[in-house]
């Protein structure tokens, strides 16, 4: 049995050729695959005479970060069902102008409104939760102070956090092409959150002592498109027994997320993912 050394030389030449090709490709600027890649939100009053007037922080983002030029395409939403297909036209002082080329009725939202009641987690986990919850279709995120929360926010800190959290929701809404920006509510007490959820059609409570998966599947399958849904997620320490009792008294349905113990930042996103698949039309 012998070795074919000639082929080894061919392989080496091929490797050099691949490296050379990669180097050449890196010198070529990448073209945008999707001409309607970027979405921006404006008020209805900012659209008139066939032109969108974009102001605020988006001006710097468009001009200096994205480095857009006249003619480049963007999507604009006012928070309703209309989607404006536009072309950037001019950059006057303090704003970006975009000509409206087409207006369509987009269908990007879930048929049900979903409110995530999230027990305040430690560190910056709330930022991840908000970002992913918006991407998965939540209509509102409510931070909740629960008995076993380690984090305690005073009024001043809560206001600063709320501003930061809303900015994250805006970025996630742009990235996932939502039709509106979901609201991040002010921090509520558990009692306030339960009262707020009382107006919803279905309240789900992921709980380690809930009945088996078949019961959970039946609960999920019973939810009809159009029904409003609330999801209560405990903090790192889980729910206090009294909180569970109070929730059940208000009509909450306990569900299981399986045999594994999920982190607080994973639990809510898991339920949202399940609901997205169950409700998406």
C-alpha positions as CSV (number, residue, x, y, z in Angstrom):
1,X,0.0,0.0,0.0
2,X,1.5,3.4,-1.0
3,X,0.7,7.1,-0.5
4,X,0.0,9.4,-3.4
5,X,2.2,12.4,-2.6
6,X,1.2,14.2,-5.7
7,X,-2.3,14.6,-4.4
8,X,-1.0,16.1,-1.2
9,X,0.6,18.9,-3.2
10,X,-2.8,19.5,-4.9
11,X,-4.5,19.8,-1.5
12,X,-1.9,22.3,-0.3
13,X,-2.5,24.4,-3.5
14,X,-6.2,24.2,-2.9
15,X,-5.8,25.4,0.7
16,X,-3.7,28.4,-0.5
17,X,-6.4,29.1,-3.1
18,X,-9.1,29.1,-0.4
19,X,-7.2,31.4,1.8
20,X,-6.6,33.8,-1.1
21,X,-10.3,33.7,-2.0
22,X,-11.3,34.4,1.6
23,X,-8.9,37.4,1.6
24,X,-10.4,38.7,-1.6
25,X,-13.9,38.4,-0.3
26,X,-13.1,40.3,2.9
27,X,-12.1,43.3,0.7
28,X,-15.5,43.4,-1.0
29,X,-18.2,45.3,1.0
30,X,-21.1,43.0,1.8
31,X,-24.4,44.0,0.2
32,X,-27.6,44.1,2.3
33,X,-29.6,40.9,1.6
34,X,-32.8,42.5,2.6
35,X,-33.5,46.0,1.4
36,X,-36.2,46.5,4.0
37,X,-33.9,45.4,6.8
38,X,-34.4,48.3,9.2
39,X,-37.6,49.4,11.0
40,X,-38.3,52.7,12.7
41,X,-41.2,53.9,14.8
42,X,-42.8,57.4,14.4
43,X,-46.0,59.1,15.4
44,X,-48.8,59.5,12.9
45,X,-48.2,63.3,12.9
46,X,-44.7,62.7,11.5
47,X,-46.1,61.4,8.2
48,X,-47.6,64.0,5.9
49,X,-47.4,65.0,2.2
50,X,-46.1,61.5,1.4
51,X,-43.0,61.9,3.5
52,X,-41.9,60.5,6.9
53,X,-40.1,62.9,9.2
54,X,-37.8,60.9,11.5
55,X,-36.4,62.7,14.5
56,X,-34.7,62.0,17.8
57,X,-32.0,59.4,18.4
58,X,-32.9,57.6,15.2
59,X,-31.4,60.5,13.2
60,X,-27.9,59.8,14.4
61,X,-28.4,56.0,14.1
62,X,-29.4,56.3,10.4
63,X,-26.8,58.9,9.4
64,X,-23.7,57.9,11.4
65,X,-24.2,54.3,12.5
66,X,-26.0,52.7,9.5
67,X,-24.6,55.4,7.2
68,X,-27.6,55.3,5.0
69,X,-27.8,57.2,1.7
70,X,-30.7,58.6,-0.3
71,X,-32.6,55.8,-2.0
72,X,-32.0,53.2,0.7
73,X,-35.2,51.4,1.9
74,X,-36.6,51.3,5.4
75,X,-39.8,50.2,7.1
76,X,-41.8,52.6,9.2
77,X,-44.6,51.9,11.7
78,X,-46.8,54.2,13.7
79,X,-47.9,51.5,16.2
80,X,-51.0,50.5,14.2
81,X,-51.6,47.9,11.5
82,X,-50.1,49.9,8.6
83,X,-46.6,49.4,7.5
84,X,-44.9,52.1,5.4
85,X,-42.3,51.1,2.9
86,X,-40.1,54.1,2.4
87,X,-36.9,55.3,0.7
88,X,-34.6,57.7,2.5
89,X,-34.7,61.0,0.6
90,X,-32.9,63.8,2.5
91,X,-31.0,64.7,5.7
92,X,-32.0,68.2,6.8
93,X,-30.7,69.5,10.1
94,X,-32.1,67.4,13.0
95,X,-34.2,64.9,11.0
96,X,-34.2,62.3,8.3
97,X,-36.8,62.4,5.5
98,X,-38.1,59.3,3.8
99,X,-40.5,59.2,0.9
100,X,-43.5,56.8,1.3
101,X,-43.5,54.3,-1.6
102,X,-46.1,51.9,-0.5
103,X,-48.4,51.3,2.5
104,X,-49.4,47.8,3.4
105,X,-51.5,46.1,6.1
106,X,-48.9,43.9,7.9
107,X,-49.8,40.9,10.0
108,X,-46.8,40.5,12.3
109,X,-48.5,40.3,15.7
110,X,-49.9,37.3,17.6
111,X,-53.7,37.1,17.7
112,X,-53.6,37.2,21.5
113,X,-52.3,39.9,23.8
114,X,-49.7,38.4,26.3
115,X,-48.6,40.2,29.5
116,X,-45.5,38.8,31.2
117,X,-45.5,39.5,35.0
118,X,-41.9,38.9,35.8
119,X,-40.6,38.7,39.4
120,X,-37.6,41.0,39.7
121,X,-34.4,39.0,39.0
122,X,-30.9,39.8,40.2
123,X,-28.3,41.7,38.1
124,X,-29.2,42.6,34.5
125,X,-31.3,39.5,33.8
126,X,-34.3,41.7,33.4
127,X,-32.8,43.2,30.3
128,X,-32.4,39.8,28.6
129,X,-35.9,38.9,29.6
130,X,-37.4,42.0,28.1
131,X,-35.5,41.7,24.9
132,X,-36.5,38.1,24.3
133,X,-40.1,38.6,25.5
134,X,-40.6,41.4,22.9
135,X,-39.1,39.2,20.2
136,X,-41.4,36.3,21.1
137,X,-44.5,38.5,20.9
138,X,-45.3,39.8,24.4
139,X,-47.5,42.9,24.4
140,X,-46.4,44.1,27.8
141,X,-43.9,43.3,30.5
142,X,-44.7,44.0,34.1
143,X,-41.8,43.9,36.6
144,X,-43.2,42.6,39.9
145,X,-41.8,42.8,43.5
146,X,-42.4,39.4,45.1
147,X,-41.7,38.2,48.6
148,X,-38.6,36.2,47.6
149,X,-37.1,38.9,45.3
150,X,-33.6,39.7,46.3
151,X,-33.7,43.0,44.4
152,X,-35.4,45.9,46.1
153,X,-35.8,49.0,44.0
154,X,-36.5,52.4,45.6
155,X,-38.6,54.9,43.5
156,X,-35.6,56.7,42.0
157,X,-33.9,53.5,40.9
158,X,-37.1,52.1,39.6
159,X,-37.6,55.1,37.4
160,X,-34.1,54.8,36.0
161,X,-34.5,51.1,35.4
162,X,-37.9,51.7,33.7
163,X,-36.3,54.1,31.2
164,X,-33.5,51.7,30.4
165,X,-35.9,48.7,30.1
166,X,-38.2,50.7,27.7
167,X,-35.2,51.5,25.5
168,X,-34.4,47.8,25.3
169,X,-38.0,47.0,24.3
170,X,-37.7,49.6,21.5
171,X,-34.5,48.0,20.2
172,X,-36.0,44.5,20.3
173,X,-39.2,45.7,18.6
174,X,-37.1,47.2,15.7
175,X,-35.0,44.0,15.3
176,X,-38.0,41.7,15.3
177,X,-40.1,44.0,13.1
178,X,-42.9,44.3,15.6
179,X,-45.8,46.6,14.6
180,X,-45.6,48.6,17.9
181,X,-43.3,48.8,20.9
182,X,-44.5,46.7,23.8
183,X,-44.7,48.7,27.1
184,X,-42.6,47.9,30.1
185,X,-44.8,48.9,33.0
186,X,-43.6,50.5,36.3
187,X,-42.7,48.1,39.0
188,X,-45.8,46.7,40.7
189,X,-46.3,44.9,44.0
190,X,-47.6,41.3,43.8
191,X,-51.0,42.5,44.9
192,X,-51.1,45.2,42.3
193,X,-50.0,42.8,39.6
194,X,-52.8,40.3,40.5
195,X,-55.4,43.1,40.4
196,X,-54.0,44.2,37.0
197,X,-54.2,40.6,35.7
198,X,-57.8,40.3,36.8
199,X,-58.9,41.8,33.5
200,X,-57.2,39.1,31.4
201,X,-59.0,36.0,30.1
202,X,-56.3,33.5,31.1
203,X,-53.6,33.6,33.8
204,X,-50.8,31.0,33.7
205,X,-48.6,30.2,36.7
206,X,-45.6,27.9,36.0
207,X,-45.2,26.1,39.3
208,X,-43.0,23.1,40.3
209,X,-45.9,21.5,42.1
210,X,-48.4,21.7,39.3
211,X,-50.0,18.6,37.9
212,X,-48.4,16.6,35.0
213,X,-47.7,17.6,31.5
214,X,-51.0,16.3,30.1
215,X,-52.8,18.7,32.3
216,X,-50.6,21.6,31.1
217,X,-51.1,20.6,27.5
218,X,-54.8,20.6,28.0
219,X,-54.7,24.1,29.5
220,X,-52.5,25.4,26.6
221,X,-54.7,23.8,24.0
222,X,-57.9,25.4,25.6
223,X,-56.6,28.9,25.0
224,X,-58.3,30.4,21.9
225,X,-56.7,33.0,19.6
226,X,-57.9,36.5,20.7
227,X,-58.0,35.7,24.4
228,X,-55.7,37.9,26.6
229,X,-53.1,36.0,28.6
230,X,-51.1,36.7,31.7
231,X,-47.9,34.8,32.6
232,X,-46.6,35.0,36.2
233,X,-43.0,34.1,36.7
234,X,-41.3,34.0,40.1
235,X,-37.9,35.3,41.0
236,X,-34.8,33.2,41.7
237,X,-36.3,32.0,44.9
238,X,-39.6,31.0,43.4
239,X,-43.1,31.9,44.5
240,X,-44.0,32.1,48.2
241,X,-46.8,29.7,49.1
242,X,-49.2,32.6,49.9
243,X,-48.6,34.1,46.4
244,X,-49.5,30.8,44.8
245,X,-52.7,30.6,46.9
246,X,-53.6,34.2,46.1
247,X,-53.1,33.5,42.4
248,X,-55.2,30.4,42.4
249,X,-57.9,32.2,44.2
250,X,-57.9,34.8,41.4
251,X,-58.3,32.0,38.8
252,X,-54.7,31.4,37.8
253,X,-54.0,28.0,36.2
254,X,-50.9,26.2,37.5
255,X,-48.8,24.6,34.7
256,X,-45.6,22.6,34.6
257,X,-42.6,23.3,32.4
258,X,-41.3,19.7,32.7
259,X,-39.1,17.8,35.0
260,X,-36.2,20.2,34.9
261,X,-35.8,23.3,37.1
262,X,-35.6,26.4,34.9
263,X,-34.0,29.7,35.8
264,X,-36.3,32.7,36.2
265,X,-34.9,34.2,32.9
266,X,-35.7,30.9,31.1
267,X,-39.1,30.1,32.5
268,X,-41.1,33.1,31.0
269,X,-39.4,32.7,27.6
270,X,-40.3,29.0,27.6
271,X,-44.0,29.8,28.1
272,X,-43.9,32.5,25.5
273,X,-42.4,30.2,23.0
274,X,-45.1,27.5,23.6
275,X,-47.8,30.1,23.3
276,X,-46.3,31.5,20.1
277,X,-46.4,28.1,18.4
278,X,-49.9,27.4,19.8
279,X,-51.4,30.7,18.7
280,X,-49.5,31.7,15.6
281,X,-51.8,31.7,12.5
